[in-house]
Amino acid sequence: MAEGNSQPPIAWRYCGSQIKHWRAEAGVRREDLAKEANYNYEYVKSMANGRRRPTLRLLQVADQMCRASGKLEATKGYPQAGAISGAFAGVHDP
């Protein structure tokens, strides 16, 4: 996280919200996603809540389990540090 910024990067939060959305739409439980991705539940929860950068592995497994047709895996570049530098300049969360 950036110094002085108490929130995780917006890209992490966006990817996490997409994981949650697709998982809910497909009826995939977080526990099942964690097991299939070979991560523990809390680690997956922290990625889905935007507190940790979503891993490529999680995006690939979620994409497959949720039948997202590549839409989740396509976000793989966004969570990387600096990948969206300037893309959200001037945008502030309330």
Disulfide bonds with the S-S distance in Angstrom:
none
